[in-house]
Amino acid sequence: MEMEADAGVFSEDNSNSQGVYIYRPADAGKALGERPFKRRKVTQEPKKTSEEFCPFVPLLNGDESEKSVRLRYHTYEQLWSIQEAKIQNILDEVDAEVLENVSTFVKSTSRDTYAGCIPAALVTVGSNVSSLTRLLSRLNDQLTSVGEGGVVVLESGDAPNLKTTLKNIIRAAITNTEGNDGYQSFLTDREGPRLLGYDLDLLGDYVNRKNIKHLVLAFRDSEAFDPGILTDIFFLLSSWLDRIPLTLLFGISTSVELFEGRLPRSSVSLLKGKYFELHGASNCVDRIYERVQTEAGKFWLGCNFTGVLFEKSNDYFQTPEAFCRTVKYAYMSHFFANPISVLLADDIPADLQHDRLCEAVRNVPSFREHCEFLLVTGHSQQVHHLLEDDELFLSRMIQLVKAGQQSMHDMFGAVGLVSLLLKDLNFPKKSSISELSSRALSGELQSSRLLDDILLAFRRLNSQKLEEIFSLLLPKALTKLTDFQNIERDLKSLNQACDGTEPLRSEYDSQNSVIATTIVKQRVKLNTGKAELPEECIKYTRIIDRFYNLLKSYFATTLVYPQELPLHEAFLLDMRNPIKEVFAPRVRFAIERALATPFDYLMYTSQDTERKIPAKQPPTSILYQLYLESGALVNMHDLWTAFHAVFESEQGDNCDERITMALFYRALSELRALGMLKHSRKKLDHAAKSAWMGL
């Protein structure tokens, strides 16, 4: 059997692409009816259990032990499972209020309460479409768990016409509780004449059998539905409300007014319900980042990585789920590609391959800086032991990692305190926890003007306000200090001794300042001075000064620059490029590079350096490189001749022209699908370039 090849390059109907197939016949040497060869019995290997499964690969040039690889993987799973549970709790908290309102509305609606109209819930989601998916999923779980009904989610693609829409609604409603097998048996086991798949009698029978009380029909992307289809559905469902307890739910991305304006008044008059609003995702993303960073046990995201995360959020809308996937990728990539991340494990076994791990740790930049610091401070003998004794070195490294993790905990505790004080002291400019964390991770917060303003604001606080701040949830690193406990005790004693109606004020308070006026050369000058203070105010001023110095010292100690911590490479991920290339790739550049230099991706090194375009490349890459050498108009015959010459120069007389032409047509179709070529109207035997490299 031979393959028929079309001589034309582009079809007359301007189709996007044409399929090209190469038929390779079976072995002609085998006689007709000959028995097949006996199949070799292959023993299947037993499947690995979840404990044995490990997708991580050995690092350290392949010398990493299997135990170390598994320990990295299990540590990643343990840490991410904890963070994932925290993220899910945040999403549940965000959706809890609107879920309760929508659930109450669904359970309280009926045909009688709405005077024969169809109950409808209008939920505006804006660009936060994923929140509606979570809402519908949780609402469906609520209804199905108690056996009261369920939620049928309808997409715009599920409603091309009325019959298909009804069929999809009926199938989705039954399979929601019965499954696909239950749906088929429901159609076949039903008594009486067999009904068509779009007959609402099927849905009414299902409602009666299962005693369904509330069936929610959700139009997830309601603006994308054809208004004519919606009108037909409304009129049809309104006549079935006495047999099917329906409630409609519309996900609206624009506004209720615009959605209502697309429908005829006769359709709108059939609906009656309530309006609900889902909260935006920006606040949710901030809460997720705050929970992931401030409550992290062993691993944190650095300043550069945080900048990429929120740069994406500012450039375009990012759902909480997409934000979580980015954070998960960070966790996964850190433990997948970093051999010293094994130091974050809860328990490092004694039989772990220590020599290779110690060699890797000794080569990280932070350890070298730590050794230089020890040499400068006169601890050369300690450096000698760290370089020679592996067991002592490993125990010391674990101590350094734990000390660095504690420093990170204290730093985020200080960030939380700064955020708390900004809200409590009524600063006009509010900073989110993500912004403060980014500044702290970059080392800018310690010397910032914001911190100086907070410290100065403390000096003007009265005793009542200071007691309120002491009652807040302050970091343990501050409250456990002996100086803080003494200050808190002295403040209580002073307040009990005074027991006045007015709070005590320090000398820095504006009410304890006096303004004197003097006239010099017929000009009035204002001089600000301090008023004479009573004894209790002087004592309170001393307490304020003590707390001011303590707080200043606390911030200077805890707001450290994470990059200066020893072995921060184990518990801090601060690489910018990998995450930016993965989640914000330059698509066109990647395609052009793949076509121009395919061996960068195929891991093949050509030994033939004489040929400019080797034939071992994919046909599309060969044609693309020839395409780059041509002008704005490409002669098809010349392009085919050059393409055939590439294969002919390597294969010689063995080059099959028909197979080469089939490869040429396929490559040409792929380039056209990529938008590189288009049909030329100027010359029939030419094609026009539609893209230039580097633009």
Buried (B, 14 or more C-beta within 10 A) or exposed (E): EEEEEEEEBBEEEEEEBBEBEEEEEEEEEEEEEEEEEEEEEEEEEEEEEEEEEBEBEBBBEEBBBEBBBBBBBBBBBBBBEBBBEBBEEBBEEBBEEBBEBBBEBBBEBEBEEBEEBBBBBBBBBBEBBBBBBBBBEBBBEBBBEEEBBBBBBBEBEBBEEBEBBBBBBBBBBBBBBBEEEBBEEBBEEBEEEEBEBBBBBBBBBBBEEBEBBBBBBBBBBBBEBBEEBBBBBBEEBBEBBEBBBBBBBBBBBEEBEEBBEBBEEEBBEBBBBBEBBBBBBBEBBBBBBBBBBBEBEBBBBBBBBBBBBBEBBEEEBBBBBBBBEBBBBBBBBBBBBBBBBBBBBEEBEEEBBBEBBBEBBBEBEBBEEBBEEBEEEEBEEBBEEBEEEBEEBBEBBBEBBBEBBEBBBBBBBBBBBBBBBBEEBEBEEEBBBBBBBBBBBBBBBBEBEBBEEBBEBBBBBBBEBBBEBBEEEBBEBBEEBEBBEEBBEBBEEBBEEBEEEEBBBBBBBEEBEEEEEEEEEEEEEEEEEEEEBEEBBEBBBEBBBBBBEBBBEBBEBBBBBBBBBBBBBBBBBBBBEBBBEEBEEEEBEEBBBBBBEBEEEEEEEEEEEEEEBBBBBBBBBBBBBBBBEBEEEBBBEEBBEBBBBBBBBBEEEEBEEEEBBBBBBBBBBBBBEBEBBBBBEEEEEBBBBEBEBEE
